[in-house]
Amino acid sequence: MLGSILVLNDRGGVGKTLLSHHLLAGALLEAMPLRVVEYEVNERLARLFGPELVEHRRISQDFANLMGTGGDGFFEFWDQIGPELQRGGRLFDFGGNISQWFFNWAEVSGLDYYVGDGSRLTFMVPVTVDLASLQTGMATLERVAVIAPGAKRVLVENGCSGPFSQLEESHYAKRKAEMVERENVTVIGMPACTAPAWARLTGHRLDQVVAMTRDDLVKLGMSPPVASRSLIVIHEWLRSMNMALTPFLTDMFRATQPGAAKAPGKTIKAKVN
């Protein structure tokens, strides 16, 4: 049985798409046959990588209204995810306010029928230092423990809005420490890319960015010195994220029987020097 990764946090702007982008790019660089299912209002990853790699399941406003009714059409939409989770080899990228509907389906439709205790599932929850993001993210991790008690839970600290070191004495930091020590939650750092060229590369695939040269950045309008400095930062940023995420990709493609033992929780720091 192959594993699956789910990226989710109902708060918008926390880095879900970027995290999924890193995972897919890493899988391509490692020649892993990852397929992505993108639950979003608008195509994001599908626009970058194409339908061969990313299936976009559009959440329209009309469909969102149907979701809110809890009718049978709501459950039928989600029924297809059960067999996909059972087969594995997929990354599910949930847009803002989408995962609550998945949880509602899982709680009443018997998720364990497809995945047992969820030991082959990995739930990755990105957060920023924004209070609402932290509250929603921690609540998501706790809800995962209810529907899939054997699943791996990964808290991804996205540094785009500020360093998490400022939260050392906060309730969040204390709860995070409890989750790591007692609940096998893993913490990963996802630092912001500080390269001057990054703003010009946000519409590019990361698996292609890793092969870019100074001349490529110059063609995008950077001066040669700035391009050279940018490449150093970008390559180190991509390398550190790849090192942090590849173990989860490797594990999901390791065929095993349901109910395999989980590794203890830990903290993984991805840093750019």
C-alpha positions as CSV (number, residue, x, y, z in Angstrom):
1,M,0.0,0.0,0.0
2,L,1.4,3.3,-1.1
3,G,1.0,6.5,1.0
4,S,-0.6,9.8,0.3
5,I,0.2,13.4,1.4
6,L,-2.5,15.9,2.2
7,V,-1.7,19.6,2.5
8,L,-4.3,21.6,4.3
9,N,-5.2,24.6,6.5
10,D,-8.4,26.4,6.0
11,R,-6.7,29.7,6.6
12,G,-5.7,31.3,3.3
13,G,-2.2,32.7,2.6
14,V,-0.2,30.3,4.7
15,G,1.8,28.7,1.9
16,K,-0.2,25.5,1.0
17,T,0.3,25.9,-2.7
18,L,4.0,26.7,-2.3
19,L,4.5,23.6,0.0
20,S,2.7,21.4,-2.6
21,H,4.8,23.0,-5.3
22,H,8.0,22.1,-3.4
23,L,6.7,18.5,-2.9
24,L,5.8,18.0,-6.6
25,A,9.1,19.6,-7.8
26,G,11.0,17.4,-5.4
27,A,9.2,14.3,-6.7
28,L,10.0,15.2,-10.3
29,L,13.7,15.7,-9.5
30,E,13.8,12.3,-7.7
31,A,11.8,10.6,-10.6
32,M,9.0,9.7,-8.2
33,P,5.6,9.2,-10.0
34,L,3.6,11.6,-7.8
35,R,0.2,12.8,-9.0
36,V,-1.5,15.8,-7.5
37,V,-5.1,16.5,-7.0
38,E,-5.8,20.2,-6.5
39,Y,-9.0,21.3,-4.8
40,E,-9.1,25.0,-5.6
41,V,-11.4,27.7,-6.9
42,N,-8.7,28.6,-9.5
43,E,-6.0,26.5,-11.1
44,R,-2.6,27.1,-9.6
45,L,-0.4,24.0,-9.8
46,A,-2.4,22.7,-12.7
47,R,-1.6,25.8,-14.7
48,L,2.1,25.4,-14.0
49,F,2.5,21.6,-14.4
50,G,-0.3,20.7,-16.7
51,P,-3.1,18.1,-16.5
52,E,-0.7,15.1,-16.9
53,L,0.7,15.8,-13.4
54,V,-2.1,17.9,-11.7
55,E,-5.8,17.3,-11.7
56,H,-7.8,20.4,-10.8
57,R,-11.1,19.8,-9.1
58,R,-12.7,23.2,-9.2
59,I,-14.7,24.5,-6.3
60,S,-17.2,26.9,-7.8
61,Q,-19.4,29.2,-5.7
62,D,-22.5,27.1,-6.6
63,F,-20.7,24.0,-5.5
64,A,-19.5,25.7,-2.3
65,N,-23.1,26.5,-1.5
66,L,-24.0,22.8,-2.1
67,M,-21.2,21.9,0.3
68,G,-22.8,24.0,2.9
69,T,-26.1,22.1,2.7
70,G,-24.5,18.8,3.6
71,G,-26.8,17.0,1.0
72,D,-25.9,13.8,-0.7
73,G,-24.3,15.6,-3.7
74,F,-21.8,16.9,-1.2
75,F,-20.9,13.4,0.0
76,E,-20.8,12.0,-3.5
77,F,-18.2,14.6,-4.6
78,W,-15.9,13.4,-1.8
79,D,-16.6,9.7,-2.2
80,Q,-14.0,9.5,-5.0
81,I,-11.2,10.5,-2.6
82,G,-11.6,7.3,-0.6
83,P,-10.3,4.8,-3.3
84,E,-7.6,7.3,-4.3
85,L,-6.3,7.4,-0.7
86,Q,-6.4,3.6,-0.7
87,R,-4.3,3.4,-3.8
88,G,-1.9,6.0,-2.7
89,G,0.9,7.8,-4.6
90,R,-1.0,11.1,-4.5
91,L,-0.7,14.5,-3.1
92,F,-4.0,16.3,-2.2
93,D,-3.7,20.1,-2.1
94,F,-6.7,21.7,-0.4
95,G,-7.4,25.4,-0.9
96,G,-8.7,27.7,1.8
97,N,-11.9,26.5,3.6
98,I,-11.8,23.2,1.7
99,S,-10.4,20.8,4.3
100,Q,-13.4,21.3,6.6
101,W,-15.6,19.6,4.0
102,F,-13.1,16.7,3.7
103,F,-13.2,16.3,7.5
104,N,-17.0,16.3,7.5
105,W,-17.1,13.6,4.8
106,A,-14.4,11.5,6.6
107,E,-16.3,11.6,9.9
108,V,-19.5,10.2,8.5
109,S,-18.4,8.1,5.6
110,G,-16.0,5.7,7.3
111,L,-12.5,6.9,6.3
112,D,-11.1,3.8,8.1
113,Y,-12.8,1.6,5.5
114,Y,-10.3,2.8,3.0
115,V,-7.1,3.6,5.0
116,G,-7.5,1.8,8.4
117,D,-6.0,3.9,11.1
118,G,-4.4,6.2,8.4
119,S,-0.8,5.0,9.0
120,R,0.0,5.5,5.3
121,L,-1.3,9.1,5.3
122,T,0.8,12.2,6.0
123,F,-1.1,15.4,6.8
124,M,1.1,18.6,6.3
125,V,-0.3,21.8,7.9
126,P,1.5,25.0,7.0
127,V,1.1,28.0,9.3
128,T,2.5,31.5,9.6
129,V,3.0,33.7,12.7
130,D,-0.4,35.1,12.1
131,L,-2.6,34.2,15.1
132,A,-5.6,33.1,13.1
133,S,-3.3,30.9,11.0
134,L,-1.8,29.3,14.1
135,Q,-5.2,28.6,15.7
136,T,-6.6,27.1,12.5
137,G,-3.5,25.0,11.9
138,M,-3.4,23.6,15.4
139,A,-7.1,22.8,15.3
140,T,-6.5,21.0,12.0
141,L,-3.8,18.8,13.5
142,E,-6.1,17.9,16.4
143,R,-8.9,17.0,14.0
144,V,-6.6,14.8,12.0
145,A,-5.8,12.8,15.1
146,V,-9.5,12.0,15.5
147,I,-10.3,10.9,11.9
148,A,-6.9,9.1,11.3
149,P,-5.2,8.4,14.6
150,G,-2.3,6.5,12.9
151,A,-1.5,9.3,10.4
152,K,1.7,11.2,10.4
153,R,1.2,14.9,11.2
154,V,3.6,17.6,10.1
155,L,3.5,21.2,11.2
156,V,5.2,23.4,8.6
157,E,6.3,26.8,9.9
158,N,6.3,29.2,7.0
159,G,8.5,32.1,7.7
160,C,7.1,34.5,5.1
161,S,5.3,36.7,7.7
162,G,8.1,36.7,10.3
163,P,10.3,34.4,12.4
164,F,8.7,31.9,14.7
165,S,11.4,32.7,17.3
166,Q,9.2,35.6,18.4
167,L,6.6,33.0,19.6
168,E,9.0,31.2,22.0
169,E,6.9,32.0,25.1
170,S,3.5,31.8,23.5
171,H,0.7,29.3,24.0
172,Y,1.4,28.1,20.5
173,A,5.0,27.2,21.3
174,K,4.0,25.2,24.4
175,R,1.3,23.3,22.5
176,K,3.7,22.6,19.7
177,A,6.2,21.2,22.2
178,E,3.6,18.9,23.6
179,M,2.6,17.7,20.2
180,V,6.2,16.9,19.3
181,E,7.0,15.2,22.6
182,R,3.8,13.3,23.2
183,E,1.9,13.1,20.0
184,N,4.6,12.3,17.4
185,V,4.1,15.5,15.4
186,T,7.0,16.6,13.2
187,V,7.8,20.3,12.7
188,I,9.5,21.6,9.5
189,G,10.7,25.1,8.9
190,M,9.9,26.6,5.5
191,P,11.9,29.8,5.3
192,A,11.0,32.6,2.9
193,C,13.3,32.9,-0.1
194,T,15.3,36.2,0.3
195,A,16.9,36.2,-3.2
196,P,16.3,39.4,-5.1
197,A,15.3,37.4,-8.1
198,W,12.6,35.4,-6.4
199,A,9.8,37.9,-7.3
200,R,10.6,37.3,-11.0
201,L,10.4,33.5,-10.6
202,T,7.1,33.0,-8.9
203,G,5.5,31.9,-12.1
204,H,8.2,29.3,-12.8
205,R,8.3,25.6,-11.9
206,L,10.8,24.9,-9.0
207,D,12.1,21.8,-10.7
208,Q,13.2,24.1,-13.6
209,V,14.4,26.9,-11.4
210,V,17.0,24.6,-9.8
211,A,18.7,24.2,-13.3
212,M,18.7,28.0,-14.1
213,T,22.0,29.8,-14.7
214,R,23.0,33.4,-14.3
215,D,22.3,34.0,-18.0
216,D,18.7,32.8,-17.5
217,L,18.2,35.3,-14.7
218,V,19.8,38.1,-16.8
219,K,17.3,37.4,-19.5
220,L,14.5,38.0,-16.9
221,G,15.9,41.5,-16.3
222,M,18.5,41.0,-13.5
223,S,21.9,42.5,-13.7
224,P,24.7,39.8,-13.7
225,P,25.9,40.5,-10.1
226,V,22.4,40.4,-8.7
227,A,21.7,37.3,-10.7
228,S,24.8,35.6,-9.4
229,R,23.9,36.4,-5.8
230,S,20.4,35.3,-6.3
231,L,21.4,31.9,-7.6
232,I,23.4,31.2,-4.5
233,V,20.4,31.9,-2.2
234,I,17.9,30.2,-4.4
235,H,19.9,27.0,-4.8
236,E,20.5,26.8,-1.1
237,W,16.8,27.5,-0.3
238,L,15.7,24.7,-2.7
239,R,18.3,22.3,-1.4
240,S,17.3,22.8,2.2
241,M,13.6,22.3,1.4
242,N,14.3,19.3,-0.7
243,M,16.3,17.7,2.2
244,A,13.4,18.4,4.6
245,L,10.6,17.0,2.3
246,T,12.2,14.1,0.4
247,P,12.0,11.7,3.4
248,F,8.2,12.1,3.3
249,L,8.1,11.5,-0.4
250,T,10.3,8.5,-0.1
251,D,8.2,7.0,2.6
252,M,4.9,7.5,0.7
253,F,6.3,5.4,-2.2
254,R,7.6,2.7,0.1
255,A,5.0,-0.1,-0.3
256,T,4.0,-1.5,3.1
257,Q,1.1,-3.0,4.9
258,P,-1.5,-0.8,6.7
259,G,-0.7,-0.2,10.4
260,A,3.1,0.3,10.1
261,A,4.7,1.9,13.2
262,K,5.2,5.7,13.1
263,A,8.5,7.4,13.8
264,P,8.6,9.6,16.9
265,G,7.9,13.3,16.4
266,K,10.8,15.7,15.7
267,T,11.7,19.1,14.5
268,I,13.4,19.6,11.1
269,K,14.9,23.0,10.3
270,A,15.2,24.1,6.7
271,K,17.4,27.2,6.7
272,V,19.0,29.5,4.1
273,N,22.4,30.8,5.2
